[in-house]
Amino acid sequence: MANKPSADEAEIRDLIESWVKAVRDQDLPGIRENHDPDILMFDVPPPLRSRGIEQYMATWALFFASVEKPVRFDFTDMEITAGIDVAFATAIGHCVAINSDGQCEPVEFRLTMGLRKIDDRWRITHEHHSVPA
């Protein structure tokens, strides 16, 4: 029998789902929302490391230029663990990239997010995307 998610876990799930919708809609303010100004992200394409919200947001231009439209951006197997002021979430992501030959290619990737509760609000402080080696 599965445990009922805590209020914090439900709030984080809603936060991630709103971020996913913003990505699908190519809504840059929506993508930026709920991210800490000093976010650290590790990503698949270079730059492999981005620090700060401006560097993080700059990576989305590369993403949108390299994926099929309308944007597919979905997650399965999401798991969230929340403490008093620190949480993490993991999931398997699905999108459709356009390869160097111009062909659409489904991509599965791993997502890990680290969050902190700051001023009674969850903020994404770390984001990590990776593909199996």
C-alpha positions as CSV (number, residue, x, y, z in Angstrom):
1,M,0.0,0.0,0.0
2,A,1.5,3.3,-1.1
3,N,1.8,6.1,1.4
4,K,-0.2,9.3,0.7
5,P,2.2,12.1,-0.4
6,S,3.0,14.8,2.1
7,A,1.7,18.3,1.4
8,D,5.3,19.3,0.5
9,E,5.6,16.4,-1.9
10,A,2.3,17.4,-3.6
11,E,3.5,21.0,-3.8
12,I,6.8,20.0,-5.4
13,R,4.9,17.7,-7.9
14,D,2.7,20.7,-8.8
15,L,5.8,22.9,-9.2
16,I,7.5,20.4,-11.5
17,E,4.3,19.9,-13.5
18,S,4.0,23.6,-14.0
19,W,7.7,23.8,-15.2
20,V,7.0,20.9,-17.6
21,K,4.0,22.7,-19.1
22,A,6.0,25.9,-19.4
23,V,8.7,24.0,-21.4
24,R,6.0,22.5,-23.7
25,D,4.6,26.0,-24.2
26,Q,8.1,27.5,-24.7
27,D,7.1,29.9,-21.9
28,L,10.4,31.3,-20.7
29,P,9.0,33.2,-17.7
30,G,7.2,30.0,-16.6
31,I,10.4,28.0,-17.0
32,R,12.3,30.5,-14.9
33,E,9.7,30.6,-12.1
34,N,10.5,28.6,-9.0
35,H,14.2,28.4,-9.9
36,D,16.7,29.8,-7.4
37,P,18.8,32.8,-8.7
38,D,22.0,30.7,-8.0
39,I,20.8,27.5,-9.6
40,L,23.4,24.9,-10.6
41,M,22.5,22.7,-13.6
42,F,24.4,19.8,-15.2
43,D,23.1,19.1,-18.7
44,V,23.7,16.8,-21.6
45,P,24.8,19.2,-24.3
46,P,27.5,21.8,-23.6
47,P,27.7,23.7,-21.6
48,L,27.7,20.8,-19.3
49,R,27.5,23.1,-16.2
50,S,25.5,26.2,-15.8
51,R,25.5,28.4,-12.7
52,G,23.0,31.1,-12.1
53,I,19.6,31.8,-13.5
54,E,20.9,33.7,-16.6
55,Q,23.2,30.8,-17.7
56,Y,20.4,28.3,-17.0
57,M,17.9,30.3,-19.1
58,A,20.4,30.6,-21.9
59,T,20.4,26.8,-22.3
60,W,16.7,26.8,-23.3
61,A,17.5,28.5,-26.6
62,L,19.7,25.5,-27.6
63,F,17.0,23.0,-26.4
64,F,14.2,24.7,-28.4
65,A,16.3,24.9,-31.5
66,S,17.0,21.2,-31.4
67,V,13.6,19.6,-30.6
68,E,10.6,18.8,-32.7
69,K,7.6,21.2,-32.5
70,P,5.2,21.1,-30.9
71,V,7.6,20.4,-28.0
72,R,7.2,17.0,-26.4
73,F,8.5,17.1,-22.8
74,D,7.1,14.4,-20.5
75,F,8.2,12.6,-17.3
76,T,7.4,9.2,-16.0
77,D,8.4,7.4,-12.8
78,M,8.6,10.6,-10.8
79,E,9.6,10.1,-7.2
80,I,9.8,13.0,-4.7
81,T,11.3,12.9,-1.2
82,A,10.8,16.0,1.0
83,G,12.3,16.9,4.3
84,I,11.6,20.1,6.3
85,D,13.6,22.4,4.0
86,V,15.4,20.2,1.5
87,A,13.9,17.8,-1.1
88,F,14.8,16.0,-4.2
89,A,12.9,14.6,-7.2
90,T,13.9,12.1,-9.8
91,A,12.1,11.1,-13.0
92,I,12.6,9.7,-16.5
93,G,12.2,12.3,-19.2
94,H,11.0,11.9,-22.8
95,C,11.4,14.4,-25.7
96,V,11.9,14.3,-29.4
97,A,15.2,15.8,-30.7
98,I,16.1,16.6,-34.2
99,N,19.4,14.9,-35.1
100,S,22.3,16.2,-37.3
101,D,20.5,14.7,-40.3
102,G,17.4,16.6,-39.6
103,Q,15.5,13.5,-38.5
104,C,13.3,13.2,-35.4
105,E,14.8,11.0,-32.7
106,P,13.1,10.1,-29.4
107,V,15.3,10.8,-26.4
108,E,15.0,9.4,-22.9
109,F,16.9,11.1,-20.2
110,R,17.2,11.1,-16.4
111,L,16.2,14.1,-14.3
112,T,17.2,14.9,-10.8
113,M,16.2,18.1,-9.1
114,G,17.3,19.4,-5.7
115,L,15.0,21.8,-4.0
116,R,15.2,24.0,-0.9
117,K,12.4,25.6,1.0
118,I,13.2,29.3,1.2
119,D,10.8,31.8,2.9
120,D,8.2,29.0,3.0
121,R,8.4,28.4,-0.7
122,W,10.1,25.5,-2.6
123,R,12.8,26.6,-5.0
124,I,14.7,24.5,-7.5
125,T,18.4,24.9,-6.6
126,H,19.9,22.1,-8.6
127,E,18.8,20.4,-11.9
128,H,20.6,17.5,-13.5
129,H,19.8,16.0,-16.9
130,S,21.7,12.9,-18.2
131,V,21.5,10.1,-20.7
132,P,22.8,6.6,-20.2
133,A,26.5,6.3,-21.3
